[in-house]
Amino acid sequence: MTRLGRKLQLFAAFLAASAAFAVLGGAVAQAQAPVCSVWLIESSRFMKVPFGAFMPDRAFVPGSTNPNNNIPTVDLPVNIGVIKCGSDLILYDTGWKQQEYLKMTGSEHWAPIGEQLKVLGFNAADVSKVVIGHAHWDHAGQLSDLPNAVLYVQKQELAGIEWALNYPEKHIRAINSDPGGCNRTPACGYMPLTMEEVYGKVLKGKAVVVDGELQIAPGVVIHPAYRAHTAGSQLLEVTTSIGKLVFGSDAFSSYEAIRDWMVANVQQTDSVQQFLAYERCYKITGGYENCIAAHEPLTYTDKYPITKNSWVALNGGRMAEIALAPGEKSRKP
Amino acid sequence: MVLVGLVVLGWRHELRSGAGLPPAPTIAAQKPEPRALTAEEESYAAALWEIHREVTPSAVAMSFAGIIHETGSHDKNQLERKISPVATFFLGAEKRVRALSAPPTLSQVHNQYVEAMVLYRKASDDMLAYAKDGERQHLIDAHDMSITASQAILRAGEVLWPGQYKPH
């Protein structure tokens, strides 16, 4: 063998050894990756929503026997993710606060976030991080009831709202839905009280404006999903004992929509970006089963398997235990 | 438009026993329907709405000016430029709301709304004061007043426009 041949042989052996170490190292890292425990709580439920208003491809057609078009209305849960990773207690979305003066016609089963967390054995003051999938009023409320939590909001979400607010045409900058105010227009749904709570977190130095992707704890990663529901929607990848989960807020409004590749809950939404958000979940989790939807009517039932380990808790609102880290006790009564 | 109609029609108040759902108690779920407004009250609500639809984005704009200031440049001149038109707006909005003639049945709602305009105006004045002297307590006070004002307009809105916020 020539000198060059021996060198090439040595180099090849070095590459093979490096690859073996890399594979071994990866396996070890995967084995040691921290896993989180995950629960889902129903902040409230919007009752009797016309299916077609939620998913256009599922609009009710009287007399139809097509399973896609024979359901007139659906009840939509407002889901909050509760994620415990080591000493971190993280919420994904925070529902809304049903003050005594704000009953929200058509909404039922609301309970305060602090009381709901107590059912799971946690205190509101223990929540260390809050990731809001977007800043609409029914997903980013109750922030002032989580005094120690650091808020994570996407920079593009704030930029999108600010752009709409400064638009000269009144319908484009409208905040309220009725009467004749806004329906799915750019600033629709960002009510003053909600945005003041976001500002309150900023003012107290308890907010992180995220620009793109960010790991916020071992095994917990924010992924931007721009325009998948709003300008700065963001997903949350969570590593658990049953594999990776991805929370999607309203980018993933419906589990069935992710499964069947249909749009859902179109607001400030680019449907192409919503589909790409679905694809992100497929890529991260290996399918659609571990994509956690915000408003799926089948949540807490066998028809949405990852949420089926459920029970009825406060005021008729439901909860589900999705995954437990090794050594973590079950919170299911 | 049809879709909008579907949404509005869908906001019914009765419980639905969904197949496959865990049973939910019905006692706490029963709430009274809001009373229908009289013609006079409707007229007041319509007049106030024309102001209200500009109040909400202005209130959000005030929060946003604070957010941008705190997370961005910390430029007090920029904050002043953003808040000045908001302060002017709330001064005018307060006068416009006061000038409305509310039916006796809505006098409490009307007074709540006027008070909210006063608070928003004071809040914007406090933010302008911060822009001048840099005293952060102004921002904290302004934030507290804005929260109270926003709760007040939600109270009024629950009577006048109970469907003003849809699920999003």
Interface residues (C-beta under 8 A of the other chain):
Chain A: F46 M47 K48 V49 P50 G52 A53 P56 A59 T73 V74 D75 L76 V78 Q99 Y101 L102 K103 M104 T105 G106 S107 E108 H109 H136 W137 D138 H139 L158 I161 E162 L165 N166 K170 R173 A174 I175 N176 S177 D178 P179 G181 N183 A187 C188 G189 Y190 M191 P192 L193 M195 E196 E197 V198 Y199 G200 V202 L203 A207 V209 D250 N265 Q267 H295 P297 L298 Y300 T301 D302 K303 S310 W311 V312 N315 G316 G317 R318
Chain B: L3 V4 L6 V7 V8 L9 G10 W11 R12 H13 E14 L15 R16 G18 G20 L21 P22 P23 A24 P25 T26 A28 A29 K31 E33 P34 A46 W49 H52 R53 E54 T56 P57 A59 V60 A61 S63 F64 G66 I67 I68 E70 T71 L139 I140 H143 S146 I147 A149 S150 Q151 I153 L154 R155 G157 E158 W161 P162 G163 Q164 Y165 K166 P167 H168
